[in-house]
Amino acid sequence: MSETHFGFEKIDENQKSAKVAGVFHSVAKNYDVMNDLMSIGLHRVWKAFTIASAHVLPGQKVLDIAGGTGDLAYAFAKQAGLTGEVWLSDINSSMLGVGRDRLIDRGVLLPCVQLDAEQIPFPKNYFDLVTVSFGLRNMTHKDLALAEMCRVTKPGGKTMVLEFSQPVDAIKPIYDLYSFKVLPWLGQKIAGDAQSYQYLAESIRMHPDAPTLKQMMLDAGFDNVQVHRMSGGIVALHIGIKY
């Protein structure tokens, strides 16, 4: 039996997808609230930086993995224009439904697909840009997911991974206090779900730090990886370039 982590808990890796799905079925309706709580609203700034760094051009093809409520997909659709092709995807049906409905409410119709990032159902070298925002840490086999993202990225294209990371030592005590005491309490008070928020805080601690993730992306097949650490290292944007 192979084991993996579900937060701090060790479980059979075959159980992780179902347990993670349970978390996101629970938080889907409060996903924006969750992000605001976890980042104190800064996730909007981090996403804006990611969108600006993507440099999506009219006519390009984009895949947004673990797309949540569709924030990135919406921005990329505006940049890619009518000749572009932007896909919103998520492994979780509840999250995908929320994202689809949010896009429709904003007057944008995009193709949506429920997919597992470890088995992306698109051909090799298909997308100019692949993005995953705050979703990689929930994947069971991150190495396989990164290899799949590289596979479907065109030569000359890139994959962008925006994810919580490990902060600098100076802010770790405050960060830990907020993550393990304040965040679950807020999750219970606001969303009625302390347990899911506890898992999300734990999942951040188990995620590879920025240098380790950079090496993982190089091992997955990317030829160059740029790293942008933000907010004292709380989050990092990794940009994998495929030549």
DAPE-V827717 format. One record per run of one state. SS is the DSSP state (helix for helix, strand for strand, loop for the rest). FROM is the first residue (numbers start at 1). LEN is the number of residues. If there is no record, write none. Layout:
BEGIN
ss = (SS,SS)
from = (FROM,FROM)
len = (LEN,LEN)
END
This chain:
BEGIN
ss = (loop,strand,loop,strand,helix,loop,helix,loop,strand,loop,helix,loop,strand,loop,helix,loop,strand,loop,strand,loop,helix,loop,helix,strand,loop,helix,loop,helix,loop,helix,loop,strand,helix,loop,strand,loop)
from = (1,3,7,9,13,40,43,55,61,66,71,81,85,91,93,106,111,115,127,134,136,139,142,153,165,169,192,194,207,210,220,224,231,234,235,242)
len = (2,4,2,4,27,3,12,6,5,5,10,4,6,2,13,5,4,12,7,2,3,3,11,12,4,23,2,13,3,10,4,7,3,1,7,2)
END
